[in-house]
Amino acid sequence: MCPSCLSGGIGPGYMAAFAICILFFVLAFGAMMWASRSGKLEDLEDSKFRMLHDND
């Protein structure tokens, strides 16, 4: 590594990128929890078979 990287610590750009990554992770985790609690993940296989059935 370069000497200026070691003495300067983590720059503000890296801190902002890290904060954005944490934000996206929290949002994705919240979306998965919402989908799980609202039943969106209950029966994923049924929808692909339902489109093949002719109800007429």
C-alpha positions as a Markdown table, in Angstrom:
| # | Residue | x | y | z |
|---|---|---|---|---|
| 1 | Met | 0.0 | 0.0 | 0.0 |
| 2 | Cys | 1.1 | 3.6 | -0.5 |
| 3 | Pro | 2.4 | 5.4 | 2.6 |
| 4 | Ser | -0.2 | 8.2 | 2.3 |
| 5 | Cys | -3.0 | 5.6 | 2.4 |
| 6 | Leu | -1.7 | 4.2 | 5.7 |
| 7 | Ser | -1.3 | 7.5 | 7.5 |
| 8 | Gly | -4.5 | 9.2 | 6.3 |
| 9 | Gly | -6.9 | 6.5 | 7.4 |
| 10 | Ile | -10.1 | 6.0 | 5.6 |
| 11 | Gly | -11.1 | 8.8 | 3.3 |
| 12 | Pro | -14.6 | 10.4 | 3.2 |
| 13 | Gly | -15.4 | 8.8 | -0.1 |
| 14 | Tyr | -14.9 | 5.3 | 1.4 |
| 15 | Met | -17.0 | 6.3 | 4.4 |
| 16 | Ala | -19.8 | 7.5 | 2.1 |
| 17 | Ala | -19.7 | 4.3 | 0.0 |
| 18 | Phe | -19.8 | 2.2 | 3.2 |
| 19 | Ala | -22.8 | 4.2 | 4.5 |
| 20 | Ile | -24.6 | 3.7 | 1.2 |
| 21 | Cys | -23.9 | -0.1 | 1.3 |
| 22 | Ile | -25.2 | -0.3 | 4.8 |
| 23 | Leu | -28.3 | 1.6 | 3.8 |
| 24 | Phe | -29.0 | -0.7 | 0.8 |
| 25 | Phe | -28.4 | -3.8 | 3.1 |
| 26 | Val | -30.9 | -2.5 | 5.6 |
| 27 | Leu | -33.5 | -1.7 | 2.9 |
| 28 | Ala | -33.0 | -5.2 | 1.3 |
| 29 | Phe | -33.3 | -6.9 | 4.7 |
| 30 | Gly | -36.5 | -4.9 | 5.5 |
| 31 | Ala | -38.0 | -5.8 | 2.1 |
| 32 | Met | -37.3 | -9.5 | 2.7 |
| 33 | Met | -38.8 | -9.3 | 6.2 |
| 34 | Trp | -41.9 | -7.5 | 4.8 |
| 35 | Ala | -42.3 | -10.1 | 2.0 |
| 36 | Ser | -41.9 | -13.0 | 4.5 |
| 37 | Arg | -44.4 | -11.6 | 7.0 |
| 38 | Ser | -47.0 | -10.6 | 4.3 |
| 39 | Gly | -47.0 | -14.1 | 2.7 |
| 40 | Lys | -45.4 | -13.1 | -0.6 |
| 41 | Leu | -42.9 | -16.0 | -0.2 |
| 42 | Glu | -45.4 | -18.7 | 0.8 |
| 43 | Asp | -46.0 | -20.5 | -2.5 |
| 44 | Leu | -43.6 | -19.5 | -5.3 |
| 45 | Glu | -44.1 | -22.7 | -7.3 |
| 46 | Asp | -47.9 | -22.5 | -7.6 |
| 47 | Ser | -47.9 | -19.4 | -9.9 |
| 48 | Lys | -46.0 | -21.1 | -12.7 |
| 49 | Phe | -48.4 | -24.0 | -12.7 |
| 50 | Arg | -51.5 | -21.8 | -12.4 |
| 51 | Met | -50.7 | -20.1 | -15.7 |
| 52 | Leu | -50.9 | -23.4 | -17.5 |
| 53 | His | -54.4 | -24.3 | -16.3 |
| 54 | Asp | -57.2 | -23.4 | -18.6 |
| 55 | Asn | -60.2 | -22.3 | -16.5 |
| 56 | Asp | -62.5 | -21.8 | -19.5 |
